């Protein structure tokens, strides 16, 4: 679980890898829902903030 808020442009490591094999995601949108894009295949996902904060492991790079 993350200890702080993310901003667009941050790269986040998730607990479970995407089916393409990458566990790195770039935050593209914040608000009630968080938009993230897979760094491996480019797949875009929107998820509720609460679920994102639970699934995110760490911030790898900050913008």
N, C-alpha and C positions, 0 to 999 in steps of 0.2 A: 504494500500500500504506500502511495506517495505521501510525503510529509509536507508538500507545498503544491500550489497551483501551477498548472502548465500554461504557457503562452504559445500562440501560433509560431511555428518554426522550430520548436523544441523537438528533439528526437528522444523517444521513450522506449524502454525495453519492457515488453509485456511478459507476464508469467508463462503463458502458453504460446508456442510458435504458431504462425500462420501455416496453412497447408503447403505453401510454397517453400517453407523451411526457415524463413526469416522471422526473428522475434523483435525486430526494430521497426518502429512506426513513427511517422512524422505528424505532429499535431498541426492541422490545417485550419481548424475552426474551434472556437470556444463559446460557451454560453450555457443554456440549459442542457444541450447535447454537445458532445465533443466529436469533432470530425477528425479522423486519423487516416493516413495513407501508408500502406505497406511499403517499406524501403526495398523489398525484394522484387515484388511483381507490380506494384502500383495500385493495388486494389484499395478502394475507398470505402470506409465504414463510418456510419454515424451511430453513437451509442449514448445512453444517458450518462450524465456526469458521475453519478453514484457508482454505476457499474464500471466505468472507466477507472475511477480512483481505486476501486477494489482490485481490478485486473492488472493495473500498471505496477511494475516492479521498481523501476528507477528511471531517472532522467539521465540520458547518456550525454547529450550536448544541449546547451542552452543557447537560445538566440540572443 
